[in-house]
Amino acid sequence: MKRANTSLLFTLALLILSATLASAQAYGRFILTLRTEAGDPLQGVTVRATCDQLPQFEKSVETDKKGRATFTFVDATKVYTLHIDHEGYAPAEFTVKAELRGVRRQTVHLPEADKAQPRAQTKPQAQPKAAKLTADRATFNEGVEALQRDDLAGAEEKFRAALEINDKLAPAYSGLAGLYLSQGKSEAALEAAQQLLTLAPDDLRGLRLLYEAHKNLGYTQEAKAARDRLSELGDSDNAATMIYNEGVAALKVGDRAAARARFEEALAMSPTLVAAQIGLATVDMGEKKYTEAAAHAEQALATEPDHLQALRLRFDAYRLLKDPAKTEEALANLAQRDPDGIFKWLFDTGVELFEGGNIQSAVDQLERALSVRPDEPNVLYRLGLSYTNLDQKAKAIEAFQKFLEVSPDHPEAPVAKEMLTYLK
């Protein structure tokens, strides 16, 4: 997907999440992992989230096969309460905060319920009464609903109508600025963002919209001023993300030096910004600085252990450094996270090495591929051929026999049978 399209979708999504609040907010994600006391993941547990500061908010998520429940909260500045009540386990309730425009993780081990104690019966909570909306708010909400239907023209009409009723309705300016940015109308977005900030000078979303509009229009100094103000207001993570995005733009046009400078600046502002570590590792790989690339990938994984791109970069860096022990360890970790991807790479590389006459290296790759998928017939067949070329008859016979066992109707089965006759 092109950058412009990605920006459009991101802006619209952010607008939808925040527009229903009384003032512009910043979203964040929280990933809860539930495990038994023995450490096994708990799948199918319903986790309910509420917020004392947002009486109408309630969201329930069911844990996946890894025991994870992922919440996207519309306002990461608020404190949320997670409620867990699962048959066979002790009920739990605790407060959490999301990572502002990022991801925060927590693992909780649920103890089994005391079978001698009956489970407490909880009374259903009455639904809170809906707040009565003023005419300007009701019109604004109609604009949000239009936006959710992808009716951009209708959303703009409603936002403007809300401002005709109340020209000091900050969320309507916020909505218009985000809408205009998504349509590439940076001048109009800039005007709406400035009107928003006239009403609320330190509004974080307004400053982010102002930054994007200035950047799109090429107003470098003004964009930097908006970004610096965000950092001063304690929104350093968002400011760092903006700097990181500038690095991505530089990297796309091949300016590694500018990209490195932006990524390093972003990291200095937000030391746990995984994306910046990934960016630096990518620049290092392009400059064949494999030791540095591995170090940045390791730092990213220290913050987010299952980050797929970081796992791939670490594996590639150690592979190119020719460090067998670390390569094997990185390969094993990557295989757990992306077994299909790593299998394809290993198999394709093994076939390429075999066809290029580098048989021993082909065997090394194919054996790794087999460790990921032990009964894959294509790998077994290629290993049989490779072992035959290396005059390792016992291994070749074993590979061909297993190949025929798991895939007797394979198109290469007749060849495998002939090879077994020859080898025996």
C-alpha positions in Angstrom: 0.0 0.0 0.0 1.3 3.4 -0.8 2.2 5.9 1.9 -0.6 8.3 0.9 -3.2 5.6 1.3 -1.8 4.4 4.6 -1.9 8.0 5.9 -5.5 8.4 4.8 -6.6 5.2 6.5 -4.7 6.1 9.7 -6.1 9.6 9.9 -9.7 8.4 9.4 -9.3 5.6 12.0 -7.9 8.1 14.5 -10.8 10.5 13.8 -13.4 7.8 14.3 -11.9 6.7 17.6 -11.6 10.1 19.1 -14.4 12.2 17.6 -17.2 11.0 19.9 -15.4 12.3 23.0 -15.9 15.8 24.4 -12.4 16.8 23.4 -9.9 15.3 21.0 -8.1 12.3 22.5 -5.2 9.9 21.7 -5.7 6.2 21.4 -3.6 3.4 22.7 -3.4 -0.4 22.8 -3.2 -2.7 25.7 -2.4 -6.5 25.3 -3.2 -8.7 28.3 -1.9 -12.2 28.3 -3.7 -14.7 30.6 -1.9 -17.8 31.8 -2.5 -20.5 34.3 -0.2 -20.7 37.4 1.7 -23.3 35.5 2.3 -20.9 32.6 -0.1 -22.3 30.0 -2.1 -19.8 27.9 -5.8 -19.5 28.7 -7.9 -19.4 25.6 -11.5 -18.3 25.4 -11.6 -16.2 28.5 -13.8 -13.1 28.3 -12.1 -10.0 29.6 -14.3 -7.0 30.2 -13.0 -3.4 30.3 -14.7 -0.4 31.9 -13.6 3.1 32.8 -14.8 5.1 35.8 -14.0 8.3 33.9 -16.0 7.2 30.9 -19.3 5.8 32.4 -20.7 4.7 29.1 -17.6 2.8 28.0 -17.6 -1.0 28.2 -15.8 -3.5 25.9 -15.3 -7.3 26.1 -12.6 -9.2 24.4 -12.0 -13.0 24.3 -8.5 -14.3 24.6 -7.0 -16.1 21.6 -5.1 -19.4 21.5 -2.0 -17.6 23.0 -4.1 -16.3 25.8 -4.0 -12.7 24.5 -6.8 -10.1 24.7 -6.1 -7.0 22.8 -7.8 -3.7 23.6 -7.7 -0.5 21.6 -8.7 2.3 24.0 -10.0 5.6 22.6 -8.2 7.6 25.3 -4.9 6.3 26.5 -4.7 9.0 29.2 -7.5 7.3 31.2 -7.3 4.5 33.6 -9.3 1.4 32.7 -10.4 -1.5 34.8 -10.2 -5.1 33.5 -12.7 -7.7 34.9 -12.1 -11.4 34.6 -14.6 -14.0 35.7 -13.9 -17.4 34.2 -15.3 -20.7 35.3 -12.7 -22.7 37.2 -10.5 -19.7 38.0 -10.5 -17.1 40.7 -12.1 -13.8 39.6 -9.7 -10.9 39.0 -10.0 -7.2 38.7 -7.2 -4.7 38.2 -6.6 -1.3 36.6 -4.4 -0.6 33.6 -3.3 2.2 31.2 -2.7 1.9 27.5 0.5 3.1 25.7 -0.2 6.4 24.1 -0.4 5.6 20.3 1.6 2.5 21.1 1.3 -0.9 22.8 1.6 -1.8 26.5 1.6 -5.5 27.5 1.0 -7.3 30.8 0.9 -11.0 31.7 -1.4 -12.2 34.4 -1.4 -15.7 35.9 -4.9 -16.8 37.1 -5.0 -19.1 40.1 -7.6 -21.9 40.1 -10.8 -21.2 42.0 -11.1 -22.7 45.5 -13.6 -25.5 44.8 -14.7 -25.5 48.5 -15.9 -21.9 48.1 -19.1 -21.3 45.9 -18.6 -18.7 43.2 -20.0 -15.4 44.1 -23.2 -14.4 42.3 -22.9 -11.0 40.7 -25.9 -8.8 40.0 -26.3 -7.5 36.5 -25.4 -3.8 36.3 -28.0 -1.4 35.1 -27.1 0.3 31.8 -26.2 4.0 32.4 -28.7 6.5 31.0 -27.6 8.2 27.9 -26.6 11.8 28.3 -28.9 14.3 26.7 -27.0 16.0 23.8 -27.2 19.7 22.8 -28.0 20.5 19.2 -24.4 21.2 18.3 -23.2 17.9 19.9 -26.0 15.9 18.3 -25.1 17.3 14.8 -21.5 16.6 15.4 -22.2 13.0 16.3 -24.2 12.7 13.1 -21.0 13.7 11.3 -19.1 11.0 13.1 -21.8 8.4 12.1 -21.5 9.6 8.4 -17.7 9.2 8.6 -18.1 5.7 9.9 -20.2 5.0 6.8 -17.4 6.4 4.6 -19.7 9.3 3.7 -17.0 12.0 3.7 -19.2 14.6 2.2 -21.9 14.0 4.7 -19.4 14.1 7.6 -18.0 17.5 6.4 -21.5 18.9 6.0 -22.5 17.8 9.6 -19.3 19.1 11.1 -19.8 22.5 9.5 -23.4 22.5 10.5 -22.4 21.9 14.1 -20.0 24.9 13.9 -22.8 27.1 12.6 -24.7 26.3 15.8 -21.6 26.7 18.0 -18.5 28.1 16.4 -16.5 27.2 19.5 -17.1 23.4 19.3 -13.5 22.2 19.3 -14.2 18.5 18.3 -15.8 19.8 15.0 -12.7 21.6 14.0 -10.7 18.5 15.0 -13.0 16.4 12.8 -12.7 18.7 9.9 -8.9 18.9 10.1 -8.6 15.1 10.2 -11.1 14.8 7.3 -9.2 17.3 5.2 -5.9 15.7 5.8 -7.2 12.3 4.7 -8.3 13.9 1.4 -5.0 15.7 0.8 -6.5 19.1 1.5 -3.6 20.4 3.6 -4.4 24.1 3.4 -8.0 23.5 4.7 -6.7 21.1 7.3 -4.2 23.7 8.5 -6.9 26.3 8.9 -9.2 23.9 10.8 -6.3 22.8 13.1 -5.4 26.5 13.8 -9.0 27.2 14.7 -9.0 24.2 17.1 -5.8 25.4 18.7 -7.2 28.9 19.1 -9.8 27.4 21.3 -7.5 24.8 23.0 -3.8 25.9 22.5 -2.4 22.7 24.1 -4.7 20.2 22.5 -2.5 17.3 21.6 -4.5 16.0 18.6 -4.7 19.6 17.3 -0.9 19.9 17.5 -0.5 16.6 15.7 -2.9 17.7 13.0 -1.1 21.0 12.7 2.2 19.2 12.4 0.9 17.0 9.6 -0.6 19.9 7.7 2.6 22.0 8.0 4.7 19.0 6.9 2.6 18.3 3.9 2.8 21.9 2.8 6.5 22.0 3.2 6.5 24.4 6.1 9.5 22.7 7.9 10.1 25.2 10.7 6.4 25.4 11.6 6.1 21.6 11.6 9.1 21.4 13.9 7.6 24.0 16.2 4.4 21.9 16.5 6.4 18.8 17.1 8.5 20.4 19.8 5.4 21.7 21.5 4.0 18.2 21.7 7.3 17.1 23.3 7.1 20.0 25.8 3.6 18.9 26.8 4.7 15.4 27.6 3.6 13.8 24.4 7.2 12.8 23.5 6.1 9.4 22.1 4.0 11.1 19.5 6.7 13.6 18.7 9.2 10.8 18.4 6.8 9.0 16.0 6.6 12.0 13.8 10.4 12.2 13.7 10.5 8.5 12.9 8.1 9.0 10.0 10.4 11.6 8.6 13.2 9.0 8.7 11.0 6.5 6.9 10.4 9.1 4.2 14.1 9.7 3.8 14.8 5.9 3.7 12.2 5.5 0.9 14.2 7.9 -1.3 17.5 6.2 -0.4 18.8 8.9 1.9 20.3 6.7 4.6 22.2 9.4 6.3 19.1 11.5 6.9 17.1 8.5 7.8 19.7 7.5 10.4 19.7 11.0 11.9 15.9 11.0 12.2 15.7 7.5 13.7 18.4 8.4 16.3 16.6 11.6 17.2 13.4 9.7 17.6 15.0 7.1 19.8 16.7 9.8 22.0 13.2 11.2 22.6 11.5 7.9 23.1 14.0 5.1 24.1 11.4 2.3 23.9 10.2 3.3 20.4 10.6 -0.1 18.7 10.0 1.3 15.2 13.1 3.5 15.5 15.3 0.6 16.5 13.9 -1.3 13.5 14.6 1.7 11.3 18.3 1.9 12.5 18.7 -1.9 12.0 17.4 -1.5 8.5 19.8 1.3 7.7 22.6 -0.7 9.2 21.8 -3.8 7.0 21.8 -1.6 3.9 25.2 -0.3 4.9 26.4 -3.9 5.7 27.0 -2.9 9.3 25.7 -6.3 10.5 27.0 -6.1 14.1 25.1 -2.8 14.7 22.0 -4.1 12.9 22.0 -7.1 15.2 22.3 -4.9 18.3 19.4 -2.7 17.3 17.3 -5.7 16.5 18.1 -7.1 20.0 17.1 -3.9 21.6 13.8 -3.8 19.7 13.1 -7.4 20.9 13.9 -6.5 24.5 10.9 -4.2 24.3 8.7 -6.3 22.1 9.9 -10.0 22.1 7.6 -11.2 19.3 8.2 -8.4 16.8 8.3 -10.2 13.5 10.5 -7.6 11.6 13.0 -7.4 14.4 13.2 -11.2 14.5 13.9 -11.3 10.8 16.5 -8.6 11.0 18.3 -10.3 13.9 18.4 -13.6 12.0 19.7 -11.9 8.8 22.3 -10.0 10.7 23.7 -13.0 12.5 23.5 -15.1 9.3 25.6 -12.5 7.4 28.0 -12.2 10.4 28.5 -16.0 10.0 27.9 -16.5 13.7 26.5 -20.2 13.8 25.3 -20.3 17.4 23.4 -17.0 17.3 22.1 -17.7 13.8 20.6 -21.0 15.0 19.1 -19.3 18.1 17.7 -16.5 16.0 16.4 -19.0 13.5 14.6 -21.0 16.2 12.9 -17.9 17.6 11.9 -16.7 14.1 10.5 -20.1 13.3 8.2 -20.0 16.3 6.8 -16.6 15.3 6.7 -17.1 11.5 7.0 -20.8 10.7 5.6 -20.5 7.2 7.8 -17.6 6.2 11.0 -19.2 7.6 10.2 -22.6 6.1 9.7 -21.0 2.6 13.0 -19.1 2.9 14.9 -22.2 4.1 13.4 -24.5 1.4 13.9 -22.0 -1.5 17.4 -21.3 -0.4 18.2 -25.1 -0.1 16.8 -25.7 -3.6 18.8 -22.8 -5.0 22.0 -24.1 -3.4 21.4 -27.6 -4.7 20.8 -26.4 -8.2 23.9 -24.3 -8.0 26.0 -27.3 -7.1 26.6 -26.3 -3.5 25.3 -29.6 -2.1 26.6 -29.5 1.5 25.1 -26.0 2.0 21.9 -27.2 0.5 21.7 -30.0 3.0 22.3 -27.6 5.8 19.4 -25.4 4.7 17.1 -28.3 3.9 17.7 -30.0 7.3 16.7 -26.7 9.0 13.6 -26.6 6.8 12.8 -30.2 7.9 13.1 -29.1 11.6 10.3 -26.6 11.0 8.1 -29.1 9.0 9.3 -32.7 9.8 7.0 -34.4 7.3 7.2 -32.0 4.4 7.6 -34.4 1.3 9.3 -31.8 -0.9 12.1 -31.3 1.6 12.5 -35.1 2.2 12.8 -35.7 -1.6 15.4 -32.9 -2.0 17.3 -34.2 1.0 17.3 -37.7 -0.5 18.8 -36.3 -3.7 21.4 -34.2 -1.8 22.5 -37.1 0.4 22.9 -39.2 -2.7 25.1 -36.6 -4.3 27.2 -36.6 -1.1 27.4 -40.4 -1.1 25.6 -40.6 2.2 23.6 -43.7 1.3 22.1 -44.4 4.7 20.7 -40.9 5.1 19.5 -40.9 1.5 17.6 -44.2 1.9 16.0 -42.9 5.1 14.9 -39.7 3.5 13.5 -41.4 0.4 11.7 -44.0 2.5 10.0 -41.4 4.7 9.2 -39.3 1.6 7.3 -42.3 0.2 5.7 -43.0 3.5 4.2 -39.5 3.9 3.4 -38.9 0.2 3.1 -42.2 -1.8 1.2 -40.5 -4.6 3.7 -37.6 -5.0 4.7 -36.9 -8.7 8.3 -37.7 -7.8 7.4 -41.0 -6.1 8.6 -43.1 -9.1 12.0 -41.4 -9.1 12.3 -42.0 -5.3 11.6 -45.7 -5.8 14.2 -46.0 -8.5 16.7 -44.2 -6.3 16.0 -46.6 -3.4 16.6 -49.6 -5.7 19.9 -48.0 -6.9 21.0 -47.2 -3.3 20.3 -50.6 -1.9 
